[in-house]
Amino acid sequence: MRLGVLDVGSNTVHLLVVDAHPGARPLPAHSHKAELRLAELLDDDGAIGPRGVDRLVATITDALQTAEDKGCEDVLPFATSAVREASNADRVLARVREETGVDLAVLSGSEEARLTFLAVRRWFGWSAGRLLVLDIGGGSLEVAFGIDEEPDAAVSLPLGAGRLTSGWLPGDPPDPADVKALRRHVRAGIARSVGEFNRLGRPDHVVATSKTFKQLARIAGAARSTDGLYVQRGLTRKALEEWVPRLAEMTVEQRVTLPGVSEGRARQLLAGALVAEGAMDLYGVDELEICPWALREGVILRRLDHLPAERAALGRTGGEPRRGTGPAGSGEHGLRLIPSEGDPGSEAG
């Protein structure tokens, strides 16, 4: 079946179209993204302003048309920290629902971490042992640890690259005092969670996902994305510690010239590097590996895991799959099957 995952993130709205079925890896068929940087569009009251909501509705409408054009049977729409933490989230979600027909499922921070962990576990397999997974988004940092597909510990911290850049680094290049203050803030935030993970023991393998980690690995010498998914890419703490002061002295225009750094993410790169450096240091990580799969793939995998049971239930009742509003007649978009926080077996709908 052909599925679309509509990810309303803090930096981008990203539609990933994949061909997938239970027991097989999802094969990417198309990617459609637009940079909104919602985490940077919050007003003083923490609300997404009218311009941001207008752009969000227009972008989702465009993504749904693309999903229909690409033949998606179903679309799995979800939103993360920028919408989750907006003071006007309910109004934003209501307007999206009214104007596009999409009922965005707002993932909790724990759900983000758990679904990302699932994707990483499936990518590396059981032989990777105990995994520590780090993911830096635009609005939050997710950390998860475990030996199974469900992590033993998962946290979400308000330390996203977009959020921190907007709130702490107004200058270009940033004021050294602002960089120092942000570094202190980041490390204090991460340190509050370290004890919870240290009690679980040392990981066998440390993995990072997200655009921020990929760009940091690339400027530190990792292979280009055009070299393919299966090329091993890593990042050492030593290399990161060398790059942080260099990034702090650069303007946004200068950062854009670095290998693998996009114009839309260049402004956030320093904040992301400070979070990555702090996480690697405080969690005692000398080296990590980059995983090409992350949250979107986790959403797809969770949906596929539930598909056989859903089809069996329909067969017993003689019913038809539930449909509703959305591209090509799809409706609830399968997100009723994403586990809710604190209950991995429950349905979120």
Disulfide bonds with the S-S distance in Angstrom:
none
